[in-house]
Amino acid sequence: MRLILFVFSVLYCLSFFGQAYNQVQKVVAQNRSSVDGVGIAIDVLGDYCLVGVPGDEEDENELNPLDSAGSAFVLQRQNDGQWLQTQKLLPSNRSAEGSFGARVLLNDNFAYITAPGDSTDSIGNNPMFASGALYIYERTGGLYTETRKIVPQNRHPDLQYGTGLDISGDWMAVAASRADAQLGMNMISNAGAVYLYKKNAVNGEWEFQQIVYDPVPRLGDDFGVDVSIDNDLLVVGARREDYDETESNPLSNAGAAYVYRLNAGVWNFEQKLVEAGRSDGDSFGFVVDVLDNKIGVGAPDKQVATGSGSQGFAYVYAFNGTSWVLSQPRLEYPNSNVFFASGAFGFSLEFNNNSLFVGAPADSNPLGDGTIATGSVFKFDLVGSTYLLDTEILATPRNNQSVFGSYISLDSNKLFVGAL
């Protein structure tokens, strides 16, 4: 088995042989800047990788700066196995604070890129501050060209459509963590929502189907900070939700995750997930992933003990036929007992076949060399019904505050890792 690992804005390539990781490539972004926020979003599929840069200021010629207009870089694997930057994508309605590149996704020959700060409609008119947008690009002859811009039909200022994005089969989910939510006859400001689209089998166009909300929406829950969809399951993170599964016992920003299931073409709420032993500020639901009837949830701000720093935890749930339950005790930050400080374990998380990768971008000093917040990615393998720690993956060289592990994306034998 060969595992390739990359990091952006510095890009690292490692190969996996047996149980050893060997770095074989290091690449840096062209015209990179310390304020770009490169590696904020990453997706890899086959011979292509898409990297979102929502803080980028320059256009494709590195001119005409606009604060946080954003961009996305296309990387392509060459015949010799090396990865090179081949294209810089910009939106047709480029604007300051558009944050184009906040979320990126590759699916078939298409690239999907969100811009939560975009303020115009699908044809670039009717400005509304930070209403958000999704741009779609089609690859022809190795190059991506913009083909469509999607905005929500209920646009309003500060909706921030595009905070989350995922596709499974002919369904697409786009989250808007600041959308106003419907509760009976009332609208709850900035509670969050997820917009569901289905691909038309005839013309291939995405057609709006449904909006799902937190069943009990509240102001500022961040419902839609992350979203994941797999077949008939949809999981939505809400890192600032205060209430437990009974809608009682409020704890500030403890967090939650919500499960929806597709039935007869309609997505229905199924269950609210909260952690046992929840506490203030855990950010449970900051990141979510669902694959093959397994749900993973990260809580990167959870502490082992009050005042101990945000070690972070990850949780794996399985469906027992009637409800979602923890399939094993929570996964703890492996270095928490050695380095009693912040690790932000659970900041990123993704399943891959029978493995689970969890990022800990604040991980410090695992080699005892004095570096701070260099970051790590931990690989857990499924043994029986339990995920057990297999290995810790580090960048080489390791730099102070590079926060390696902030974002991860996997495809077959390739692992891309973001570092701010």
Legacy VTK file of the C-alpha trace (Angstrom):
# vtk DataFile Version 3.0
C-alpha trace
ASCII
DATASET POLYDATA
POINTS 420 float
0.000 0.000 0.000
1.210 3.498 -0.844
-0.039 6.513 1.098
0.754 9.974 -0.181
0.544 12.969 2.155
0.471 16.627 1.177
0.354 19.873 3.136
-0.526 23.379 1.874
0.829 26.145 1.908
3.824 23.905 2.158
3.009 20.626 0.436
4.514 17.402 1.745
4.377 14.018 0.087
4.883 10.806 2.040
4.747 7.213 0.868
3.496 4.421 3.072
5.345 1.115 2.920
4.535 -1.449 5.603
4.311 0.619 8.765
6.667 3.457 7.810
5.887 6.870 6.327
8.596 8.294 4.070
8.450 11.833 2.735
9.055 11.948 -1.013
7.913 15.440 -2.075
7.641 18.989 -0.778
5.786 21.640 -2.802
4.881 25.239 -1.963
2.070 27.318 -3.435
2.940 29.787 -6.169
2.891 33.434 -4.992
1.873 32.395 -1.479
1.239 34.981 1.244
1.222 34.691 5.020
-2.339 36.048 5.158
-3.886 33.848 2.475
-5.056 31.061 4.769
-3.973 28.430 2.254
-5.176 24.949 3.060
-8.437 26.137 4.616
-10.292 23.601 2.427
-8.960 20.613 0.508
-10.423 17.840 -1.630
-8.635 15.197 -3.658
-10.053 12.902 -6.329
-7.957 10.771 -8.668
-5.261 12.860 -10.319
-6.666 16.208 -9.147
-6.576 18.123 -5.879
-8.496 21.322 -5.157
-7.251 23.708 -2.463
-9.404 26.580 -1.211
-7.721 29.878 -0.315
-10.503 32.139 1.036
-8.043 34.735 2.303
-6.315 35.215 -1.054
-6.384 38.795 -2.303
-5.004 38.683 -5.870
-6.530 37.589 -9.171
-5.171 34.913 -11.531
-2.369 37.304 -12.585
-1.551 38.116 -8.934
-2.907 41.646 -9.467
-5.999 43.676 -8.468
-5.982 42.896 -4.731
-9.307 42.637 -2.906
-9.360 41.760 0.794
-10.324 38.076 1.297
-11.788 37.751 -2.188
-10.512 34.185 -2.210
-9.370 31.675 -4.813
-8.888 27.961 -5.359
-5.829 26.187 -6.725
-5.948 23.091 -8.912
-3.143 20.581 -8.465
-2.661 17.787 -10.981
-0.605 14.632 -10.663
1.957 14.395 -13.462
3.174 11.303 -15.298
6.193 11.094 -12.992
3.916 11.047 -9.923
4.698 14.619 -8.880
1.897 17.098 -8.136
1.995 20.525 -9.763
-0.236 23.576 -9.590
-1.940 23.895 -12.972
-4.704 26.475 -12.492
-5.983 29.205 -10.192
-9.777 29.491 -10.114
-11.658 32.709 -9.376
-15.406 33.406 -9.278
-17.142 35.418 -11.995
-18.500 37.750 -9.288
-15.209 38.260 -7.448
-15.511 40.734 -4.593
-13.840 41.803 -1.370
-14.697 39.581 1.614
-16.246 36.963 -0.695
-14.188 34.178 0.939
-14.303 32.132 -2.255
-12.688 28.775 -1.445
-14.133 28.343 2.043
-15.291 24.839 1.062
-14.220 22.855 -2.002
-15.275 19.521 -3.460
-14.396 17.409 -6.504
-17.043 15.116 -7.982
-16.732 13.418 -11.369
-15.455 16.135 -13.758
-16.798 19.003 -11.677
-15.325 21.284 -9.016
-17.608 22.887 -6.409
-16.393 25.950 -4.527
-18.324 27.957 -1.943
-18.072 31.662 -1.181
-20.009 32.387 2.058
-19.166 36.082 1.837
-20.441 36.507 -1.731
-23.105 39.208 -1.867
-24.744 38.898 -5.291
-27.374 36.620 -6.821
-26.873 33.942 -9.504
-26.318 36.538 -12.245
-24.289 38.973 -10.166
-27.073 41.398 -9.238
-29.199 42.317 -6.191
-26.444 42.654 -3.582
-27.067 41.345 -0.073
-24.138 41.359 2.334
-22.595 37.877 2.821
-25.617 35.989 1.525
-23.233 33.434 0.029
-22.941 31.363 -3.138
-21.777 28.077 -4.653
-19.789 28.118 -7.903
-19.595 25.053 -10.157
-16.770 24.400 -12.632
-16.557 21.718 -15.311
-13.269 20.144 -16.380
-12.661 19.903 -20.112
-9.266 19.112 -21.573
-7.690 19.271 -18.141
-8.935 22.801 -17.350
-11.866 23.902 -15.185
-14.367 26.494 -16.455
-17.182 28.070 -14.442
-20.591 26.819 -15.590
-23.057 27.857 -12.878
-23.549 29.909 -9.737
-26.122 28.733 -7.194
-27.570 30.911 -4.433
-30.378 30.087 -1.971
-33.863 31.114 -3.024
-34.465 32.733 0.398
-31.352 34.941 0.359
-30.919 37.438 3.157
-27.982 39.447 4.513
-25.376 37.447 6.488
-26.913 34.088 5.528
-23.400 32.778 4.678
-24.528 30.056 2.291
-21.570 27.723 1.780
-20.175 27.130 5.272
-20.534 23.387 4.622
-20.645 21.270 1.457
-20.903 17.599 0.565
-22.165 15.339 -2.252
-23.224 11.700 -2.266
-24.615 10.146 -5.433
-27.290 12.442 -6.845
-27.730 14.472 -3.630
-25.871 17.625 -2.634
-25.965 19.399 0.745
-24.953 23.051 1.131
-24.932 24.483 4.652
-25.495 28.081 5.723
-24.654 28.439 9.401
-26.159 31.951 9.676
-29.415 31.331 7.802
-32.688 32.352 9.409
-34.616 29.219 10.417
-38.322 28.465 10.305
-40.018 27.447 13.562
-43.757 27.212 13.057
-44.894 30.652 11.939
-41.773 32.329 13.329
-38.317 32.951 11.895
-35.288 32.504 14.155
-32.422 34.763 13.098
-29.007 33.279 12.285
-29.834 29.776 13.524
-28.507 27.910 10.463
-29.878 25.658 7.734
-28.885 23.043 5.155
-30.101 23.198 1.552
-30.618 19.898 -0.287
-30.360 19.524 -4.056
-30.915 16.548 -6.346
-29.222 16.090 -9.693
-31.581 15.893 -12.659
-30.891 12.554 -14.360
-31.630 14.009 -17.799
-29.745 17.316 -17.931
-27.371 16.878 -14.977
-28.500 20.121 -13.309
-28.801 20.427 -9.540
-32.410 21.136 -8.551
-33.425 22.460 -5.147
-35.500 20.009 -3.079
-35.616 20.927 0.598
-34.238 22.961 3.510
-33.578 21.229 6.827
-33.294 23.092 10.113
-32.423 22.268 13.679
-35.764 20.968 15.027
-35.486 23.559 17.820
-33.526 26.388 16.172
-31.892 29.095 18.260
-29.909 32.208 17.512
-26.215 31.552 16.882
-26.161 27.730 17.164
-23.828 27.462 14.136
-26.046 24.726 12.712
-24.246 23.906 9.460
-20.681 24.658 10.536
-20.021 21.288 8.876
-22.142 18.797 6.957
-21.657 15.259 5.657
-23.902 13.112 3.454
-23.648 9.416 2.546
-26.411 7.576 0.697
-29.578 8.122 2.787
-27.866 9.740 5.792
-27.157 13.402 6.453
-25.243 14.695 9.489
-25.070 18.371 10.439
-22.738 19.870 13.021
-23.813 22.679 15.365
-20.809 23.502 17.508
-22.532 26.286 19.478
-25.712 24.443 20.431
-26.255 24.792 24.190
-28.908 22.152 24.948
-28.813 18.368 25.339
-30.913 15.787 23.452
-33.947 16.571 25.643
-33.583 20.324 24.923
-32.689 21.000 28.540
-29.549 21.420 30.708
-28.002 24.343 28.789
-24.222 24.572 28.615
-22.743 27.363 26.536
-21.364 26.135 23.194
-21.293 22.502 24.272
-22.331 21.549 20.731
-24.411 18.882 19.014
-24.771 16.939 15.776
-28.048 16.199 14.007
-28.880 13.101 11.955
-31.401 13.118 9.091
-32.519 10.169 6.961
-33.900 10.152 3.421
-37.302 8.491 3.040
-39.414 8.660 -0.117
-37.489 11.674 -1.377
-37.761 13.653 1.879
-35.048 14.212 4.477
-36.473 13.676 7.966
-34.896 14.438 11.329
-33.866 11.245 13.122
-31.731 12.026 16.165
-29.758 14.672 18.011
-26.314 13.558 19.166
-24.614 15.083 22.190
-21.654 13.824 24.127
-21.808 12.204 27.539
-20.073 14.410 30.083
-20.694 17.548 28.008
-19.380 20.853 29.288
-19.187 24.514 28.345
-17.200 25.298 25.223
-16.616 21.744 23.932
-17.524 22.597 20.298
-18.911 19.093 19.766
-20.035 19.010 16.123
-17.293 21.323 14.842
-16.560 18.624 12.259
-18.681 15.624 11.218
-18.330 12.709 8.813
-20.621 9.811 7.875
-19.633 6.705 5.927
-21.124 3.215 5.734
-23.485 3.740 8.683
-20.743 5.162 10.891
-20.786 8.739 12.152
-17.718 10.589 13.380
-17.920 13.816 15.391
-15.090 16.033 16.572
-15.035 18.167 19.732
-11.690 19.966 19.422
-12.190 22.364 22.342
-13.102 19.786 24.978
-10.814 19.718 27.997
-9.639 16.757 30.043
-9.990 18.955 33.121
-11.059 22.563 33.638
-8.259 24.920 32.667
-6.124 22.175 31.144
-6.275 23.431 27.561
-8.314 22.148 24.645
-7.033 18.604 24.252
-10.046 17.602 22.173
-11.897 14.323 21.568
-13.468 12.394 18.703
-16.579 10.212 18.845
-17.764 7.333 16.666
-21.448 6.354 16.506
-23.169 3.306 15.010
-26.843 2.600 14.363
-28.209 -0.272 16.506
-31.447 -0.632 14.567
-33.403 1.909 16.579
-30.985 4.710 17.468
-27.437 6.004 17.115
-25.143 5.012 19.983
-21.455 5.334 20.702
-19.751 2.322 19.176
-16.854 2.623 21.633
-15.593 5.002 24.315
-14.575 8.387 22.982
-11.233 8.658 21.198
-8.912 10.759 23.308
-6.057 12.957 22.202
-3.205 10.419 22.320
-0.641 12.942 23.603
-2.848 14.473 26.306
-1.154 12.592 29.148
2.313 13.460 27.893
1.733 17.061 26.849
-0.934 18.454 29.151
-1.874 21.306 26.847
-4.018 22.060 23.852
-4.030 19.587 20.995
-7.351 20.478 19.314
-7.715 16.779 18.558
-10.895 16.424 16.501
-10.478 19.687 14.577
-10.547 17.594 11.391
-11.834 14.065 10.911
-12.478 11.686 8.023
-13.254 7.998 7.520
-11.414 6.056 4.840
-12.449 2.408 4.374
-11.642 0.793 7.754
-9.555 3.682 9.036
-10.347 6.966 10.743
-8.000 9.954 10.447
-8.206 12.687 13.113
-6.301 15.947 13.012
-4.787 17.653 16.071
-3.397 20.938 14.681
-2.400 22.314 18.096
-0.374 19.208 18.971
3.020 20.303 20.301
6.375 18.739 20.882
5.684 15.028 20.281
9.389 14.649 19.430
10.617 16.737 22.356
12.282 19.312 20.088
10.613 22.409 21.521
8.319 23.189 18.599
4.855 24.603 19.373
1.522 23.882 17.649
3.216 22.008 14.838
0.248 19.649 14.610
-0.317 15.974 13.916
-2.720 13.591 12.228
-3.605 10.354 13.998
-4.649 7.252 12.079
-6.974 4.773 13.815
-7.709 1.354 12.304
-10.902 -0.629 12.847
-10.078 -3.847 14.713
-13.235 -5.868 15.221
-15.705 -3.156 16.195
-13.171 -0.785 17.789
-10.943 1.912 16.317
-7.418 1.556 17.706
-4.527 3.979 17.279
-2.218 2.870 14.481
0.183 5.735 13.929
0.857 9.448 14.327
1.686 11.354 11.134
3.946 14.407 11.305
5.115 16.919 8.725
8.803 17.150 7.873
10.276 19.617 8.572
8.127 20.625 11.540
7.646 24.361 12.068
6.288 26.377 14.983
2.571 27.158 14.721
2.146 25.484 11.341
-0.959 23.716 12.778
-0.514 20.696 10.531
-3.727 18.670 10.549
-6.158 21.578 10.320
-7.858 19.975 7.308
-7.596 16.560 5.693
-8.853 14.865 2.546
-8.417 11.269 1.438
-8.853 9.407 -1.814
-7.639 5.840 -2.228
-3.946 5.927 -1.230
-3.647 9.703 -1.061
-3.911 11.837 2.065
-3.804 15.619 1.799
-3.300 17.607 4.993
-3.815 21.343 5.458
-1.594 23.607 7.516
-2.432 27.274 7.950
LINES 1 421
420 0 1 2 3 4 5 6 7 8 9 10 11 12 13 14 15 16 17 18 19 20 21 22 23 24 25 26 27 28 29 30 31 32 33 34 35 36 37 38 39 40 41 42 43 44 45 46 47 48 49 50 51 52 53 54 55 56 57 58 59 60 61 62 63 64 65 66 67 68 69 70 71 72 73 74 75 76 77 78 79 80 81 82 83 84 85 86 87 88 89 90 91 92 93 94 95 96 97 98 99 100 101 102 103 104 105 106 107 108 109 110 111 112 113 114 115 116 117 118 119 120 121 122 123 124 125 126 127 128 129 130 131 132 133 134 135 136 137 138 139 140 141 142 143 144 145 146 147 148 149 150 151 152 153 154 155 156 157 158 159 160 161 162 163 164 165 166 167 168 169 170 171 172 173 174 175 176 177 178 179 180 181 182 183 184 185 186 187 188 189 190 191 192 193 194 195 196 197 198 199 200 201 202 203 204 205 206 207 208 209 210 211 212 213 214 215 216 217 218 219 220 221 222 223 224 225 226 227 228 229 230 231 232 233 234 235 236 237 238 239 240 241 242 243 244 245 246 247 248 249 250 251 252 253 254 255 256 257 258 259 260 261 262 263 264 265 266 267 268 269 270 271 272 273 274 275 276 277 278 279 280 281 282 283 284 285 286 287 288 289 290 291 292 293 294 295 296 297 298 299 300 301 302 303 304 305 306 307 308 309 310 311 312 313 314 315 316 317 318 319 320 321 322 323 324 325 326 327 328 329 330 331 332 333 334 335 336 337 338 339 340 341 342 343 344 345 346 347 348 349 350 351 352 353 354 355 356 357 358 359 360 361 362 363 364 365 366 367 368 369 370 371 372 373 374 375 376 377 378 379 380 381 382 383 384 385 386 387 388 389 390 391 392 393 394 395 396 397 398 399 400 401 402 403 404 405 406 407 408 409 410 411 412 413 414 415 416 417 418 419
